[in-house]
């Protein structure tokens, strides 16, 4: 079972370097989530497979 990742929550990627801050979840749909770093502009997003994410 895949954990529920709510918009606004923070997640880490598999094998994410420890010096990289957690990503913020924008939304999830169809096994994919759109995430961003807070330091990125508000229009920059990254689409990631849900299974690669875990709650921070």
N, C-alpha and C positions, 0 to 999 in steps of 0.2 A: 504494500500500500504506500502511495506517495503522500507525504505530509502536505497539508494545506498551507500555501504561502499567500498571505493576504497582502494586498496593495499597501505600501508604506512600511512593510516589515523589511528587515535586513537579512541578507543571505551571504553565504560564502560559496565559491565554486570548488569543485573537486580540484585538488592540487593547487589551490590559490596560495601565492606567497604570503607569509605571515605579515610582511610589511605593507601589504595592499589592504586598504580598508574594505569593510563589507559593502556589498552592492545593495541598493534599495530596489525593491520590487515595485514595478509600475502596474503590471497586470499579468495574468496567466490565462492561456486559452489553448486547448487542444494539445496538451503536453509540452507547451513552450511558455516561457516567461520572458517578459521584457524588463530589463534591469538597467540601472544607471549608477554611476558614481556621483556623489553629491558635488564633487568638484567639476564635473562635466556640465556643459550647458544644458538647459532644460529640454532642448530638442534632440539631444544625443542619447540614443538608447542602444541596447545590445540585446539581441534575441538569443536565448539560451535554452537548451533542453531542460525541462523541469527536473529530470533525474540527476542532473549535474549539480543541483543546488541543495544546500542544507541551511537550516536556520542558523543565524549568527549568534 
